[in-house]
Amino acid sequence: MSRNLGYYVKYFSELPKEWRTIRLDKNVVDILPGYAFKSYFFEEFKGTPLIRVRDVGKDKTEICYNGDFDRKYIVQKNDILIGMDGEYLVSRWNGPKALLNQRVCRIESLDENFIDNDYLFYVVKKPIKKIEIQTPQTTVKHLSTKDIRKIRVPLPPLPEQHKIASILSTVDDAIEKTDEVIGKAEMLKRGLMQSLLTRGIGHIKFRKTKLGEIPEPWKIKKLEDLIKIRSGNYFKYSEFVPKGIKVLKIDNVSFGEISWENKSFLPISYVKKFPDLTLEKNSIVIALNRPVINGKLKLGILNDVDIPSILYQRVGKLVNQKKSELLDFYLYYVMSSSFFIKEIKRISIGTDQPYINPTELVKLKIRIPPISEQIKIVSILREIDALIQKEKYSKKLLKELKNGLMQVLLKGKVRVKVD
């Protein structure tokens, strides 16, 4: 697959006179492609963690490998990884020792007195991202080691490389600390959910049910007595337009939030044409394919910024039929809980690409407190969510700062002082 890489020569043509450009050839970096480990040795918890494309950018894997392997495919903490399918992510590995699966490669400097490995991590991101943008929109995009070898990057003197990498890593450290705050808040939220959604607030008397002990005033009900599930529609490629109503696809449903990094649009007229598919504020949506990843459910509740939007295939909308008995946000939190996710996994069909049958989903039972208590529970959990969202916004600003610094530092537009 041919690509125009002349961009990189032009992009880095106006560099400081002390700088040069180099290609990432075999004399500069070592590139180790991952191995095609056999799937019949994959296990969820037993064995050595296996880094697949979907794990690049994370600090843990979804699966382990329980067979024999060549130790050269072991990845250590801080190794630089490139996902060679999809978005071609470049990331440091922050997890435990793991194995490098196919369609992921490791890249490292052959001589750190020539190109610093930390500098390499930052400088390779922009050209890799540019290749991803220029790649034809086939079903699956593939990056090869030959593509990486063709890349040209700017090379400042070594002391300047160290300083640039140090500045950018300082911002990365701030992002990591923000992640830690988010992680602690999310842990607190999980603990509160476990308590509030099973034992409620201030109860003394409990009774036994098939879902365990619940407060005496609470009820157990099937979802089908409370909600309906509306699955999205398939729309032809020819129906999409450059601007219009956002289409909520399965990629837009994240873990507890809606993500619009990848947007598609349909004509505004489709709001009236497909009223059952049009989403409103507080609409709850769930991914029907691969709904659970790393123990988290791909579930979201829509906010002001998410509407108007229209439902696409493989995503389900939960329509509350009994608002006098069930708050939308209470249902959202129940479905986000670990005990409900366990039930989702139990009823999911298939292994490689598990999916939920909506008919089976509505047969699940949930605990229902009185509305007055639901309001209190939701209020507590939404306060924690507000804190988490505040920290996530801080993280977003830090990432924007980092991107701005990379734009000027890696082009030499702003020079750093070297001691």
HELIX and SHEET records of a PDB file:
HELIX    1   1 GLY A    6  TYR A   11  1                                   6    
HELIX    2   2 SER A   39  PHE A   41  5                                   3    
HELIX    3   3 VAL A   53  ASP A   55  5                                   3    
HELIX    4   4 ARG A   71  TYR A   73  5                                   3    
HELIX    5   5 ASN A  117  VAL A  123  1                                   7    
HELIX    6   6 LYS A  125  GLN A  134  1                                  10    
HELIX    7   7 THR A  145  LYS A  150  1                                   6    
HELIX    8   8 LEU A  158  ARG A  199  1                                  42    
HELIX    9   9 LEU A  223  ASP A  225  5                                   3    
HELIX   10  10 TYR A  237  GLU A  239  5                                   3    
HELIX   11  11 ILE A  250  ASN A  252  5                                   3    
HELIX   12  12 TYR A  270  LYS A  273  1                                   4    
HELIX   13  13 PRO A  275  LEU A  277  5                                   3    
HELIX   14  14 ASP A  304  ASP A  306  5                                   3    
HELIX   15  15 ASP A  328  SER A  336  1                                   9    
HELIX   16  16 SER A  338  ILE A  347  1                                  10    
HELIX   17  17 PRO A  358  LEU A  361  1                                   4    
HELIX   18  18 ILE A  371  LEU A  409  1                                  39    
SHEET    1   A 2 ARG A  20  ARG A  23  0                                        
SHEET    2   A 2 ARG A 152  LEU A 155 -1                                        
SHEET    1   B 4 VAL A  29  PRO A  33  0                                        
SHEET    2   B 4 VAL A 104  SER A 109 -1                                        
SHEET    3   B 4 ILE A  80  GLY A  83 -1                                        
SHEET    4   B 4 VAL A  90  ARG A  92 -1                                        
SHEET    1   C 5 PHE A  42  GLU A  43  0                                        
SHEET    2   C 5 CYS A  64  TYR A  65 -1                                        
SHEET    3   C 5 THR A  48  ILE A  51 -1                                        
SHEET    4   C 5 ALA A  98  LEU A 100  1                                        
SHEET    5   C 5 ILE A  74  VAL A  75 -1                                        
SHEET    1   D 2 PHE A 206  THR A 209  0                                        
SHEET    2   D 2 GLY A 212  PRO A 215 -1                                        
SHEET    1   E 2 LYS A 219  LYS A 222  0                                        
SHEET    2   E 2 LYS A 365  ILE A 368 -1                                        
SHEET    1   F 4 ILE A 227  SER A 231  0                                        
SHEET    2   F 4 VAL A 315  ASN A 320 -1                                        
SHEET    3   F 4 ILE A 284  ALA A 287 -1                                        
SHEET    4   F 4 LEU A 299  ILE A 301 -1                                        
SHEET    1   G 4 PHE A 265  LEU A 266  0                                        
SHEET    2   G 4 ILE A 245  LEU A 248 -1                                        
SHEET    3   G 4 SER A 309  LEU A 311  1                                        
SHEET    4   G 4 THR A 278  LEU A 279 -1                                        
SHEET    1   H 2 VAL A 292  ILE A 293  0                                        
SHEET    2   H 2 LYS A 296  LEU A 297 -1                                        
END                                                                             
